[in-house]
Amino acid sequence: MSQAEKWAMHLAAAQQFFEREGHLKVPRKHVETISLPRPGDGRDEERLLKLGAWVANQRSRAATLTADRVDQLSAVGMRWT
């Protein structure tokens, strides 16, 4: 799986969390379950993502993220301070 695919999965998980909770103050140990279509048969596959750690890492690396990634995270409710 490419880094771009991993980024997209975590971004989808962040969006899902924000839609449900109304914020992205994700506890560091939070694990989010997302459903993705499986290649071939079209059925969904559940994935567990360590969303809390990922969100915390993105905040701490904000200065090194591309403008596009900052914009994507801001669009799903990320607060940088």
VOKOLDO-978310 format. One record per atom (N, C-alpha, C, O): atom name; x, y, z; residue in three letters. Coordinates in steps of 0.1 Angstrom, whole numbers, plus 5000, padded with zeros to 4 digits. Layout:
<torkols>
{torkol "CA", {X, Y, Z}, "ALA"}
...
</torkols>
This chain:
<torkols>
{torkol "N", {5008, 4988, 5000}, "MET"}
{torkol "CA", {5000, 5000, 5000}, "MET"}
{torkol "C", {5009, 5012, 5000}, "MET"}
{torkol "O", {5019, 5013, 5008}, "MET"}
{torkol "N", {5006, 5022, 4991}, "SER"}
{torkol "CA", {5014, 5034, 4990}, "SER"}
{torkol "C", {5011, 5044, 5002}, "SER"}
{torkol "O", {5001, 5043, 5009}, "SER"}
{torkol "N", {5020, 5053, 5003}, "GLN"}
{torkol "CA", {5019, 5063, 5014}, "GLN"}
{torkol "C", {5006, 5072, 5010}, "GLN"}
{torkol "O", {4999, 5076, 5020}, "GLN"}
{torkol "N", {5004, 5074, 4998}, "ALA"}
{torkol "CA", {4992, 5082, 4994}, "ALA"}
{torkol "C", {4979, 5075, 4997}, "ALA"}
{torkol "O", {4970, 5081, 5002}, "ALA"}
{torkol "N", {4979, 5062, 4996}, "GLU"}
{torkol "CA", {4967, 5054, 5000}, "GLU"}
{torkol "C", {4965, 5054, 5015}, "GLU"}
{torkol "O", {4954, 5055, 5019}, "GLU"}
{torkol "N", {4976, 5053, 5022}, "LYS"}
{torkol "CA", {4975, 5054, 5037}, "LYS"}
{torkol "C", {4970, 5067, 5041}, "LYS"}
{torkol "O", {4962, 5068, 5050}, "LYS"}
{torkol "N", {4975, 5078, 5035}, "TRP"}
{torkol "CA", {4971, 5091, 5038}, "TRP"}
{torkol "C", {4956, 5093, 5036}, "TRP"}
{torkol "O", {4948, 5098, 5044}, "TRP"}
{torkol "N", {4951, 5088, 5024}, "ALA"}
{torkol "CA", {4937, 5089, 5021}, "ALA"}
{torkol "C", {4928, 5081, 5031}, "ALA"}
{torkol "O", {4918, 5086, 5034}, "ALA"}
{torkol "N", {4933, 5070, 5035}, "MET"}
{torkol "CA", {4925, 5062, 5045}, "MET"}
{torkol "C", {4924, 5070, 5058}, "MET"}
{torkol "O", {4913, 5070, 5064}, "MET"}
{torkol "N", {4935, 5075, 5063}, "HIS"}
{torkol "CA", {4935, 5083, 5075}, "HIS"}
{torkol "C", {4926, 5095, 5074}, "HIS"}
{torkol "O", {4919, 5099, 5083}, "HIS"}
{torkol "N", {4927, 5102, 5063}, "LEU"}
{torkol "CA", {4919, 5114, 5060}, "LEU"}
{torkol "C", {4904, 5110, 5061}, "LEU"}
{torkol "O", {4896, 5118, 5066}, "LEU"}
{torkol "N", {4901, 5099, 5055}, "ALA"}
{torkol "CA", {4887, 5094, 5055}, "ALA"}
{torkol "C", {4882, 5091, 5069}, "ALA"}
{torkol "O", {4871, 5094, 5073}, "ALA"}
{torkol "N", {4891, 5085, 5077}, "ALA"}
{torkol "CA", {4888, 5082, 5091}, "ALA"}
{torkol "C", {4886, 5095, 5099}, "ALA"}
{torkol "O", {4877, 5096, 5107}, "ALA"}
{torkol "N", {4895, 5105, 5096}, "ALA"}
{torkol "CA", {4893, 5118, 5103}, "ALA"}
{torkol "C", {4880, 5125, 5099}, "ALA"}
{torkol "O", {4873, 5130, 5108}, "ALA"}
{torkol "N", {4876, 5124, 5087}, "GLN"}
{torkol "CA", {4863, 5129, 5083}, "GLN"}
{torkol "C", {4852, 5122, 5090}, "GLN"}
{torkol "O", {4842, 5129, 5094}, "GLN"}
{torkol "N", {4853, 5109, 5090}, "GLN"}
{torkol "CA", {4842, 5101, 5097}, "GLN"}
{torkol "C", {4841, 5105, 5112}, "GLN"}
{torkol "O", {4830, 5107, 5117}, "GLN"}
{torkol "N", {4853, 5106, 5118}, "PHE"}
{torkol "CA", {4853, 5110, 5132}, "PHE"}
{torkol "C", {4847, 5124, 5134}, "PHE"}
{torkol "O", {4838, 5126, 5143}, "PHE"}
{torkol "N", {4851, 5133, 5126}, "PHE"}
{torkol "CA", {4846, 5147, 5127}, "PHE"}
{torkol "C", {4831, 5148, 5125}, "PHE"}
{torkol "O", {4823, 5155, 5132}, "PHE"}
{torkol "N", {4826, 5140, 5115}, "GLU"}
{torkol "CA", {4811, 5140, 5112}, "GLU"}
{torkol "C", {4803, 5135, 5124}, "GLU"}
{torkol "O", {4792, 5139, 5127}, "GLU"}
{torkol "N", {4809, 5125, 5131}, "ARG"}
{torkol "CA", {4802, 5119, 5142}, "ARG"}
{torkol "C", {4803, 5127, 5155}, "ARG"}
{torkol "O", {4794, 5129, 5162}, "ARG"}
{torkol "N", {4815, 5132, 5157}, "GLU"}
{torkol "CA", {4818, 5139, 5170}, "GLU"}
{torkol "C", {4818, 5154, 5170}, "GLU"}
{torkol "O", {4816, 5161, 5180}, "GLU"}
{torkol "N", {4819, 5160, 5158}, "GLY"}
{torkol "CA", {4819, 5174, 5156}, "GLY"}
{torkol "C", {4832, 5181, 5159}, "GLY"}
{torkol "O", {4832, 5194, 5160}, "GLY"}
{torkol "N", {4842, 5174, 5161}, "HIS"}
{torkol "CA", {4856, 5179, 5163}, "HIS"}
{torkol "C", {4866, 5169, 5160}, "HIS"}
{torkol "O", {4863, 5157, 5157}, "HIS"}
{torkol "N", {4879, 5173, 5160}, "LEU"}
{torkol "CA", {4890, 5164, 5158}, "LEU"}
{torkol "C", {4899, 5164, 5170}, "LEU"}
{torkol "O", {4911, 5163, 5168}, "LEU"}
{torkol "N", {4894, 5165, 5181}, "LYS"}
{torkol "CA", {4902, 5164, 5194}, "LYS"}
{torkol "C", {4902, 5149, 5197}, "LYS"}
{torkol "O", {4896, 5144, 5207}, "LYS"}
{torkol "N", {4909, 5141, 5189}, "VAL"}
{torkol "CA", {4909, 5127, 5190}, "VAL"}
{torkol "C", {4919, 5122, 5201}, "VAL"}
{torkol "O", {4930, 5126, 5201}, "VAL"}
{torkol "N", {4914, 5114, 5210}, "PRO"}
{torkol "CA", {4923, 5109, 5221}, "PRO"}
{torkol "C", {4934, 5101, 5214}, "PRO"}
{torkol "O", {4932, 5094, 5204}, "PRO"}
{torkol "N", {4946, 5103, 5219}, "ARG"}
{torkol "CA", {4958, 5097, 5213}, "ARG"}
{torkol "C", {4957, 5082, 5211}, "ARG"}
{torkol "O", {4962, 5077, 5201}, "ARG"}
{torkol "N", {4950, 5075, 5219}, "LYS"}
{torkol "CA", {4949, 5060, 5218}, "LYS"}
{torkol "C", {4937, 5056, 5210}, "LYS"}
{torkol "O", {4934, 5044, 5209}, "LYS"}
{torkol "N", {4929, 5065, 5204}, "HIS"}
{torkol "CA", {4917, 5062, 5197}, "HIS"}
{torkol "C", {4920, 5054, 5184}, "HIS"}
{torkol "O", {4929, 5058, 5177}, "HIS"}
{torkol "N", {4912, 5043, 5182}, "VAL"}
{torkol "CA", {4913, 5036, 5170}, "VAL"}
{torkol "C", {4899, 5037, 5163}, "VAL"}
{torkol "O", {4889, 5035, 5169}, "VAL"}
{torkol "N", {4900, 5041, 5150}, "GLU"}
{torkol "CA", {4888, 5043, 5142}, "GLU"}
{torkol "C", {4886, 5032, 5132}, "GLU"}
{torkol "O", {4896, 5028, 5126}, "GLU"}
{torkol "N", {4874, 5027, 5131}, "THR"}
{torkol "CA", {4871, 5016, 5121}, "THR"}
{torkol "C", {4865, 5023, 5109}, "THR"}
{torkol "O", {4855, 5030, 5110}, "THR"}
{torkol "N", {4870, 5020, 5098}, "ILE"}
{torkol "CA", {4865, 5025, 5085}, "ILE"}
{torkol "C", {4862, 5013, 5076}, "ILE"}
{torkol "O", {4868, 5002, 5077}, "ILE"}
{torkol "N", {4853, 5015, 5067}, "SER"}
{torkol "CA", {4849, 5004, 5057}, "SER"}
{torkol "C", {4854, 5008, 5043}, "SER"}
{torkol "O", {4852, 5020, 5039}, "SER"}
{torkol "N", {4861, 4999, 5037}, "LEU"}
{torkol "CA", {4867, 5002, 5023}, "LEU"}
{torkol "C", {4862, 4991, 5014}, "LEU"}
{torkol "O", {4861, 4979, 5018}, "LEU"}
{torkol "N", {4859, 4994, 5002}, "PRO"}
{torkol "CA", {4856, 4983, 4992}, "PRO"}
{torkol "C", {4868, 4975, 4989}, "PRO"}
{torkol "O", {4879, 4980, 4987}, "PRO"}
{torkol "N", {4866, 4961, 4989}, "ARG"}
{torkol "CA", {4876, 4952, 4986}, "ARG"}
{torkol "C", {4877, 4951, 4971}, "ARG"}
{torkol "O", {4867, 4950, 4964}, "ARG"}
{torkol "N", {4890, 4951, 4966}, "PRO"}
{torkol "CA", {4891, 4949, 4951}, "PRO"}
{torkol "C", {4886, 4935, 4947}, "PRO"}
{torkol "O", {4888, 4925, 4954}, "PRO"}
{torkol "N", {4880, 4935, 4936}, "GLY"}
{torkol "CA", {4875, 4923, 4930}, "GLY"}
{torkol "C", {4860, 4920, 4933}, "GLY"}
{torkol "O", {4853, 4919, 4924}, "GLY"}
{torkol "N", {4857, 4918, 4946}, "ASP"}
{torkol "CA", {4843, 4914, 4948}, "ASP"}
{torkol "C", {4834, 4925, 4952}, "ASP"}
{torkol "O", {4821, 4923, 4953}, "ASP"}
{torkol "N", {4839, 4937, 4954}, "GLY"}
{torkol "CA", {4830, 4949, 4957}, "GLY"}
{torkol "C", {4825, 4949, 4971}, "GLY"}
{torkol "O", {4818, 4959, 4975}, "GLY"}
{torkol "N", {4828, 4939, 4979}, "ARG"}
{torkol "CA", {4823, 4939, 4993}, "ARG"}
{torkol "C", {4832, 4948, 5002}, "ARG"}
{torkol "O", {4843, 4950, 4998}, "ARG"}
{torkol "N", {4826, 4953, 5013}, "ASP"}
{torkol "CA", {4834, 4962, 5021}, "ASP"}
{torkol "C", {4843, 4954, 5031}, "ASP"}
{torkol "O", {4840, 4943, 5035}, "ASP"}
{torkol "N", {4854, 4959, 5034}, "GLU"}
{torkol "CA", {4864, 4954, 5043}, "GLU"}
{torkol "C", {4866, 4964, 5054}, "GLU"}
{torkol "O", {4868, 4976, 5051}, "GLU"}
{torkol "N", {4865, 4960, 5066}, "GLU"}
{torkol "CA", {4868, 4969, 5077}, "GLU"}
{torkol "C", {4882, 4970, 5081}, "GLU"}
{torkol "O", {4890, 4960, 5081}, "GLU"}
{torkol "N", {4887, 4983, 5083}, "ARG"}
{torkol "CA", {4901, 4985, 5087}, "ARG"}
{torkol "C", {4901, 4993, 5100}, "ARG"}
{torkol "O", {4893, 5002, 5102}, "ARG"}
{torkol "N", {4910, 4989, 5109}, "LEU"}
{torkol "CA", {4912, 4997, 5121}, "LEU"}
{torkol "C", {4924, 5006, 5119}, "LEU"}
{torkol "O", {4935, 5001, 5116}, "LEU"}
{torkol "N", {4922, 5019, 5122}, "LEU"}
{torkol "CA", {4933, 5028, 5120}, "LEU"}
{torkol "C", {4935, 5035, 5133}, "LEU"}
{torkol "O", {4926, 5039, 5140}, "LEU"}
{torkol "N", {4948, 5037, 5137}, "LYS"}
{torkol "CA", {4952, 5044, 5149}, "LYS"}
{torkol "C", {4951, 5059, 5147}, "LYS"}
{torkol "O", {4961, 5066, 5145}, "LYS"}
{torkol "N", {4938, 5064, 5146}, "LEU"}
{torkol "CA", {4935, 5078, 5142}, "LEU"}
{torkol "C", {4941, 5088, 5152}, "LEU"}
{torkol "O", {4946, 5098, 5148}, "LEU"}
{torkol "N", {4940, 5085, 5165}, "GLY"}
{torkol "CA", {4945, 5094, 5175}, "GLY"}
{torkol "C", {4959, 5097, 5174}, "GLY"}
{torkol "O", {4963, 5109, 5174}, "GLY"}
{torkol "N", {4968, 5087, 5172}, "ALA"}
{torkol "CA", {4982, 5089, 5170}, "ALA"}
{torkol "C", {4985, 5096, 5157}, "ALA"}
{torkol "O", {4994, 5105, 5157}, "ALA"}
{torkol "N", {4977, 5093, 5147}, "TRP"}
{torkol "CA", {4980, 5099, 5134}, "TRP"}
{torkol "C", {4976, 5114, 5134}, "TRP"}
{torkol "O", {4984, 5122, 5129}, "TRP"}
{torkol "N", {4965, 5118, 5140}, "VAL"}
{torkol "CA", {4961, 5132, 5141}, "VAL"}
{torkol "C", {4972, 5139, 5149}, "VAL"}
{torkol "O", {4976, 5150, 5146}, "VAL"}
{torkol "N", {4976, 5134, 5161}, "ALA"}
{torkol "CA", {4986, 5140, 5169}, "ALA"}
{torkol "C", {4999, 5142, 5161}, "ALA"}
{torkol "O", {5006, 5153, 5162}, "ALA"}
{torkol "N", {5003, 5132, 5153}, "ASN"}
{torkol "CA", {5015, 5133, 5145}, "ASN"}
{torkol "C", {5014, 5144, 5134}, "ASN"}
{torkol "O", {5023, 5152, 5132}, "ASN"}
{torkol "N", {5002, 5145, 5128}, "GLN"}
{torkol "CA", {5000, 5156, 5118}, "GLN"}
{torkol "C", {5001, 5169, 5124}, "GLN"}
{torkol "O", {5007, 5179, 5118}, "GLN"}
{torkol "N", {4995, 5171, 5136}, "ARG"}
{torkol "CA", {4996, 5184, 5143}, "ARG"}
{torkol "C", {5011, 5188, 5146}, "ARG"}
{torkol "O", {5015, 5199, 5144}, "ARG"}
{torkol "N", {5018, 5178, 5151}, "SER"}
{torkol "CA", {5032, 5181, 5155}, "SER"}
{torkol "C", {5041, 5183, 5142}, "SER"}
{torkol "O", {5052, 5189, 5144}, "SER"}
{torkol "N", {5037, 5178, 5131}, "ARG"}
{torkol "CA", {5045, 5179, 5119}, "ARG"}
{torkol "C", {5039, 5190, 5109}, "ARG"}
{torkol "O", {5042, 5190, 5097}, "ARG"}
{torkol "N", {5031, 5199, 5114}, "ALA"}
{torkol "CA", {5023, 5208, 5106}, "ALA"}
{torkol "C", {5033, 5216, 5097}, "ALA"}
{torkol "O", {5030, 5219, 5086}, "ALA"}
{torkol "N", {5044, 5220, 5103}, "ALA"}
{torkol "CA", {5054, 5229, 5095}, "ALA"}
{torkol "C", {5060, 5221, 5083}, "ALA"}
{torkol "O", {5065, 5228, 5074}, "ALA"}
{torkol "N", {5060, 5208, 5083}, "THR"}
{torkol "CA", {5066, 5201, 5073}, "THR"}
{torkol "C", {5056, 5195, 5063}, "THR"}
{torkol "O", {5060, 5189, 5053}, "THR"}
{torkol "N", {5043, 5196, 5065}, "LEU"}
{torkol "CA", {5033, 5191, 5056}, "LEU"}
{torkol "C", {5031, 5201, 5044}, "LEU"}
{torkol "O", {5034, 5213, 5045}, "LEU"}
{torkol "N", {5028, 5195, 5033}, "THR"}
{torkol "CA", {5025, 5203, 5021}, "THR"}
{torkol "C", {5013, 5211, 5023}, "THR"}
{torkol "O", {5004, 5208, 5032}, "THR"}
{torkol "N", {5012, 5222, 5016}, "ALA"}
{torkol "CA", {5000, 5231, 5017}, "ALA"}
{torkol "C", {4988, 5223, 5014}, "ALA"}
{torkol "O", {4977, 5226, 5020}, "ALA"}
{torkol "N", {4988, 5214, 5004}, "ASP"}
{torkol "CA", {4977, 5206, 5000}, "ASP"}
{torkol "C", {4972, 5198, 5012}, "ASP"}
{torkol "O", {4960, 5197, 5015}, "ASP"}
{torkol "N", {4981, 5191, 5019}, "ARG"}
{torkol "CA", {4977, 5183, 5030}, "ARG"}
{torkol "C", {4972, 5191, 5042}, "ARG"}
{torkol "O", {4962, 5187, 5048}, "ARG"}
{torkol "N", {4978, 5203, 5044}, "VAL"}
{torkol "CA", {4972, 5212, 5055}, "VAL"}
{torkol "C", {4958, 5216, 5051}, "VAL"}
{torkol "O", {4949, 5216, 5060}, "VAL"}
{torkol "N", {4956, 5219, 5038}, "ASP"}
{torkol "CA", {4942, 5223, 5034}, "ASP"}
{torkol "C", {4933, 5211, 5035}, "ASP"}
{torkol "O", {4921, 5213, 5040}, "ASP"}
{torkol "N", {4937, 5199, 5032}, "GLN"}
{torkol "CA", {4928, 5187, 5033}, "GLN"}
{torkol "C", {4924, 5185, 5048}, "GLN"}
{torkol "O", {4912, 5183, 5051}, "GLN"}
{torkol "N", {4934, 5186, 5057}, "LEU"}
{torkol "CA", {4931, 5184, 5071}, "LEU"}
{torkol "C", {4922, 5195, 5076}, "LEU"}
{torkol "O", {4913, 5193, 5084}, "LEU"}
{torkol "N", {4925, 5208, 5072}, "SER"}
{torkol "CA", {4917, 5219, 5077}, "SER"}
{torkol "C", {4902, 5217, 5072}, "SER"}
{torkol "O", {4893, 5221, 5079}, "SER"}
{torkol "N", {4901, 5212, 5060}, "ALA"}
{torkol "CA", {4887, 5210, 5055}, "ALA"}
{torkol "C", {4879, 5200, 5062}, "ALA"}
{torkol "O", {4867, 5201, 5062}, "ALA"}
{torkol "N", {4885, 5191, 5069}, "VAL"}
{torkol "CA", {4878, 5181, 5077}, "VAL"}
{torkol "C", {4878, 5185, 5092}, "VAL"}
{torkol "O", {4874, 5176, 5100}, "VAL"}
{torkol "N", {4881, 5197, 5095}, "GLY"}
{torkol "CA", {4879, 5201, 5109}, "GLY"}
{torkol "C", {4892, 5202, 5118}, "GLY"}
{torkol "O", {4891, 5204, 5130}, "GLY"}
{torkol "N", {4904, 5200, 5112}, "MET"}
{torkol "CA", {4916, 5201, 5120}, "MET"}
{torkol "C", {4918, 5215, 5125}, "MET"}
{torkol "O", {4917, 5225, 5118}, "MET"}
{torkol "N", {4921, 5216, 5138}, "ARG"}
{torkol "CA", {4925, 5229, 5144}, "ARG"}
{torkol "C", {4940, 5227, 5148}, "ARG"}
{torkol "O", {4943, 5217, 5154}, "ARG"}
{torkol "N", {4948, 5236, 5144}, "TRP"}
{torkol "CA", {4962, 5235, 5145}, "TRP"}
{torkol "C", {4968, 5240, 5158}, "TRP"}
{torkol "O", {4980, 5238, 5160}, "TRP"}
{torkol "N", {4960, 5246, 5166}, "THR"}
{torkol "CA", {4966, 5251, 5179}, "THR"}
{torkol "C", {4959, 5244, 5191}, "THR"}
{torkol "O", {4963, 5246, 5202}, "THR"}
</torkols>
